[in-house]
Amino acid sequence: MTQLTQTATPPAQAAPVKAARPSRTKALRPFFISVVAIVGGLVLWQLVAMTTSPLFLPSVSMTWAAALELISDGTLQQSILASSGRILAGWGAGVVIGVPLGIFMGRFETVRQLLDPYIEFFRFIPPIAFVTLAVIWLGPGELSKIALIFYTTVFIVTLNTIAGVQAVNPLRLRAAASLGAGQLQILTTVILPSTVPFMVTGARIAMGNSFLTVVSAEIVSAREGLGALIWTARNFSRTEWVFVGIIALGLLGYLFDRVLRVATKKLLARYL
């Protein structure tokens, strides 16, 4: 009788699965989609412009030629620099004042009750309503335009900061106080870190509104700036110049917002 022996076969081990890496095509997909959207928009613009008068809608080629014309004599560069300087000065001052003001109003009830009626009144008055008064009070120079942009910024930043302070969990405040933290420590270790996302959001919104204000101010009283360029183009019936100014405003706003987002992610990443 033959004895059969069975040899145990060790169970097969599954090969280690490598983590799936996103393909390069998938990573570049958002970029390709954006390029297609931009090219499609330009093609549509060109086709529509071919069916109407250049005074009503200049073509892409006419607008490009106008941009080169304005660049060649330095007009476009001077306009961009003038508007950028006013926006950065007014917006920066609004953020510097709005953040501490919002913290005090959010932290101390008495301060909020004193200042809230003024903020609730003035924040509903658009900056363009004060253009004439700003020129009369501060003159037609840079100060009046910067003051209007500051007016635009400070209320937005203040209100967002107040919302951030009031959104802090009261349990965290009580826990910090029970551990012996003073008011300054509570402010720097609990309130400020929790409020940073609200501050950043307010600053970004205020940046967008600053572009609206600078155009209005420059149309009324400025010789340089993108708003002044658009108004001058209107006086000479140069619609293509108007489009150059509008496109420059959009690109400049996109650049400013992008820089702000990158800067906040690098400097304030732990709080966002």
Secondary structure, DSSP 8 states (H G I E B T S, - for coil): -----------------------HHHHHHHHHHHHHHHHHHHHHHHHHHTTS-TTTS--HHHHHHHHHHHHHTTHHHHHHHHHHHHHHHHHHHHHHHHHHHHHHHHH-HHHHHHHHHHHHHHTTS-GGGGHHHHHHHH-SSHHHHHHHHHHHHHHHHHHHHHHHHHTS-HHHHHHHHHTT--HHHHIIIIIHHHHHHHHHHHHHHHHHHHHHHHHHHHHHH-SSSHHHHHHHHHHTT-HHHHHHHHHHHHHHHHHHHHHHHHHHHHHSGGG-
